[in-house]
């Protein structure tokens, strides 16, 4: 698998567990506020981390680690993702998959084979916003919808999450999102934070009170909605 980043220990990426995080290169979306811009735009320029380096660490720390988070980029583009996950599972570790949901067959196959313990799927905005935000034209609504329906069927623990950007997301947009995924078991708003790694600079996050107000509106359809990272 094409691994371009490796965090040996995290308490944040896999909620409730001590984990390592691997970062895959490449993505079929071009969200301008993506904070892994180099992995998305120029994966071939980033140094490759050998799989054996990752597994050497996992074997050494298996008594401390609970799992591995696989993120990107977009991991479901990796042709040998399943083989990598099977090796992780053989060590007795759990697997969390971060995905944009645009490859539902890969997602479903992995989950139905009991290879995934937790899925975090990004919801980029309302259906009407996807083409503009992702840069995929025309985008296939059915692919995202299939992933949403599958996760909401309850076969695997999951969360939906949206990185909210002041220039791109309004309360009205988020009302449409909440109607779209109404009844989701877990939905998180994550405030945009600027960095040198984003694909396009010049965006801004919301003030904490604005985020909380937005969340209260969403909770009318998704009672479990929360703001992540804001007290």
N, C-alpha and C positions, 0 to 999 in steps of 0.2 A: 504494500500500500504506500502511496505517496505521502509521506509524513514530513511536514515542513516546520512543525513546532511541537514542543513537548514540555509541559509543566509537570514536574515530578510529583508535586503534592498540592492539592487544593481542597479547601473546605467549602468553597462557594459553587463550583461548577456542577456538582452532583449533590443536590440538597439532601442533607441528613447523613452524608457519607464522606469518609476520607478517600480521595480519589487522585488519580493522575489524569491529565488531559492531553490528548493528541490532536493536532491540528492538520487537517488535510488541505491540499491546495486545489484550486479550481472551483468555479461556481457558474451556474447558468443564469444567475441574476446579477444585476449591476445596480444595486441599491446605492444611491449616492452617499448616504451617511454611514455605510458599512465601515466598521473600524478595523477590519482585516483586509484593507484594500490591496496590499501586496499579494496576499494569498489568492485573492480573486482575480486580479488583473495580470499579475506576473508570477504565477506559481513556479514556472521553470527557472526563474532567477534566484529563488530561495534555496538555500542548501537543503539537501535531503538528509533526513535522520534515518539511519538504518533501523529496520524493524527489530533486529536483534539487540540493538542498544536499548530500545524500549522494553523488550521482554526481559533483558538482563535486570533492568531496574525493577520491573514488576515481580520477578521471581525473588529478588533480594528483599523486597518490601512487602511481600504478600501477607505477612502476619500483621502489618500495620494498615495496609490499604484495604478498602472495601470494594472499590470498583474503578472503572475507567470511563471517562467522558470522551466521546468521539465527536469532534466538531470541525469547523472549517472556516472558510470555504463551505462546500457542500459535500458531506461524506458519501451520500448515496450515489455520487458519480464515480466512486472508486470501484473498479471491476472486481477487486479481491477483498472488498469490505467484509463479506461473510466469512471468508477464511481467517481474516484478522480477528474478528469477533470470536470465532470458535476457539482460537488459541487463547484469547483472554479468558473465556469461560472455563477452559481446561485448567486454569490456575485457580479456579474457585472465586473469581471476581465478577461483580455485577457490571452491567454495561448500560450507560446512558447515551442516547443518540440525539444530537442536535440536528435539525433538518429544516429546510424551507418547505417541505411537503410536496415538491414538484415531481417526485418520482414515487408515486403511491405503490406501485408494484413491488419495488425494492423494500419499501417500508413494511408493507404487509407480509411479504415473504419472510423477512427477518423476524417479525413479531410472531408469526404463526409457527415458526420453528423454535420459539421460546428462546431466542438469542438476545432479546432486548428486555431490560428490566424497567426502563423509563425513557420516554420520548419527550423532548422539548421542541415544539414546532412553532416557528415564527409565523405570525400573522402580520403581513406588511401594512395592511390598512383595509379599507372597505373593498369589496369586489371592484367597484368602479375605479379605484386608485391603483390597482395592481400593475396595469400596463405602464403607467407613468413612473411608479416607484421602482419597479424591478427592471425596467428597460427591455422587457420581453414583449415584442410586438409581432403578431398578436399573441397574447398569452392564452393558455388553455385553462379556462376556469374549471373544467371537469377534473383536472389533475389535483388541484388544490382541494376541491370539494370532496373528492374521493378520500384523500388523506384525512380531512376533517371528520367525515362520516365514520371512517374506520376507527380513528382514535376515540371518538365519542361513543362508539359501540361498547367500549370498556374492556377490550381484550388485553390492554396493557396500561399501566399507570402513565399519565401524560400531563403535560401542561401546554397551554398556548401562551404566547407572549408577544408583545408588540413594543418595539423601540419607538417611542413617540418623539416627534420632531416638530418644533413650533411652526416651521415654515410649511410642513406637509400634513399635519394632523390637527383637525379641529374637533371640538366636542361633537359636532354633527357627524363627522366621519366616524368617530368612535361609537356613536349611537348605532350607526349602520353595522359596525363590526359586532357589537354586542347582540344585535338582532340576528346576525348571521350565525354566530356560534352560541346562541342562547342556550343556557343550561350546561355549559362546559364545567367540568369538575374543578379546573384550576386555570386562571387567566391572570397574567401579570403585565402591568405597565412598567416599562423600563425607560427612564429618562435618557435622552440623548446626551452624550458627553463628547465634546470636541477633542480631537487628537490629531497628531501629524499623520496617522495611518489611515484616516478616512479617505474615501475615494474623492469626495468633493468637499472642500472647506466652506465655511460660511453659514452653517446651520447652528441652531440654538436649541437648548432644552427648555422645559417649562419650569416656572417657579413651583416650589413644593405645594403651595396652596392650590395652584391651578391643576396640578396633577391629582390632588385629592378630590377636587371638585369633579374632574373628569371621571375619576373612579366611581364616585357616588352615582353618577349618571349611568355608568356601565352596570353597576350592581343591581339596577332595576331588572336587567335581563340575566345577569350572571352574578348571583349573590356572592360567589366565592372570589370575585375579582379583587385584586390587591395591587398596591403600588410597591414595587420592589426597590429597596435601597433608600427609602425616604422615611424618616421617623414621623 
